[in-house]
Amino acid sequence: HLTLPQVFLRRNPSGVSFSLLFSKPYVAEIPDPRVQRTQKHLLKDILVISILAVIGGAEGWEDMENYGIAKQQWLEEFLELPNGIPSDDTFRLVE
């Protein structure tokens, strides 16, 4: 049984920030459609950026990539992003 992601609103000295925290069982149950040997980005990072981008008005894969680039410094506060922001092609593959 999948549970919804938990969204926590956290106050910090610079104002209000959102942290998306996915429980491990939730993320573990989401099948990753990508070929494992070519995975450069964590599925969790891709999903979080996608969700935030759509909330922010993204309408396509390029918009998701552009959102990630524009918000990269903030996203790095709670995502791992081992290889930076995923490309529009990466978002498309995880569709």
Contacts in CASP RR format, 6 or more apart in sequence:
PFRMAT RR
TARGET T0000
AUTHOR 0000-0000-0000
METHOD contacts of the structure
MODEL  1
HLTLPQVFLRRNPSGVSFSLLFSKPYVAEIPDPRVQRTQKHLLKDILVIS
ILAVIGGAEGWEDMENYGIAKQQWLEEFLELPNGIPSDDTFRLVE
2 26 0 8 1.000
2 29 0 8 1.000
2 30 0 8 1.000
3 23 0 8 1.000
3 25 0 8 1.000
3 26 0 8 1.000
5 20 0 8 1.000
5 21 0 8 1.000
5 22 0 8 1.000
5 26 0 8 1.000
5 51 0 8 1.000
6 20 0 8 1.000
6 21 0 8 1.000
6 22 0 8 1.000
6 23 0 8 1.000
7 18 0 8 1.000
7 19 0 8 1.000
7 20 0 8 1.000
7 21 0 8 1.000
8 18 0 8 1.000
8 19 0 8 1.000
8 21 0 8 1.000
9 16 0 8 1.000
9 18 0 8 1.000
10 16 0 8 1.000
10 17 0 8 1.000
10 18 0 8 1.000
10 19 0 8 1.000
17 74 0 8 1.000
17 77 0 8 1.000
19 77 0 8 1.000
19 78 0 8 1.000
20 48 0 8 1.000
20 51 0 8 1.000
20 52 0 8 1.000
20 78 0 8 1.000
21 78 0 8 1.000
22 44 0 8 1.000
22 47 0 8 1.000
22 48 0 8 1.000
27 43 0 8 1.000
27 44 0 8 1.000
27 47 0 8 1.000
30 43 0 8 1.000
30 47 0 8 1.000
32 39 0 8 1.000
32 43 0 8 1.000
32 94 0 8 1.000
33 93 0 8 1.000
33 94 0 8 1.000
33 95 0 8 1.000
34 43 0 8 1.000
34 93 0 8 1.000
34 94 0 8 1.000
40 82 0 8 1.000
40 83 0 8 1.000
40 86 0 8 1.000
40 90 0 8 1.000
41 81 0 8 1.000
41 82 0 8 1.000
41 83 0 8 1.000
41 84 0 8 1.000
41 86 0 8 1.000
41 90 0 8 1.000
42 79 0 8 1.000
42 80 0 8 1.000
42 81 0 8 1.000
42 82 0 8 1.000
43 94 0 8 1.000
44 79 0 8 1.000
44 80 0 8 1.000
45 75 0 8 1.000
45 79 0 8 1.000
45 80 0 8 1.000
45 81 0 8 1.000
45 86 0 8 1.000
46 86 0 8 1.000
46 90 0 8 1.000
46 91 0 8 1.000
46 94 0 8 1.000
47 94 0 8 1.000
48 75 0 8 1.000
48 79 0 8 1.000
49 64 0 8 1.000
49 67 0 8 1.000
49 68 0 8 1.000
49 75 0 8 1.000
49 79 0 8 1.000
49 85 0 8 1.000
49 86 0 8 1.000
49 91 0 8 1.000
50 58 0 8 1.000
50 64 0 8 1.000
50 91 0 8 1.000
50 94 0 8 1.000
52 67 0 8 1.000
52 71 0 8 1.000
52 75 0 8 1.000
53 63 0 8 1.000
53 64 0 8 1.000
53 67 0 8 1.000
53 68 0 8 1.000
54 64 0 8 1.000
56 67 0 8 1.000
57 63 0 8 1.000
58 64 0 8 1.000
58 66 0 8 1.000
58 67 0 8 1.000
60 88 0 8 1.000
61 88 0 8 1.000
61 89 0 8 1.000
61 91 0 8 1.000
61 92 0 8 1.000
62 88 0 8 1.000
64 88 0 8 1.000
64 91 0 8 1.000
65 85 0 8 1.000
65 86 0 8 1.000
65 87 0 8 1.000
65 88 0 8 1.000
65 91 0 8 1.000
68 75 0 8 1.000
68 85 0 8 1.000
69 85 0 8 1.000
72 81 0 8 1.000
72 84 0 8 1.000
72 85 0 8 1.000
75 81 0 8 1.000
75 85 0 8 1.000
END
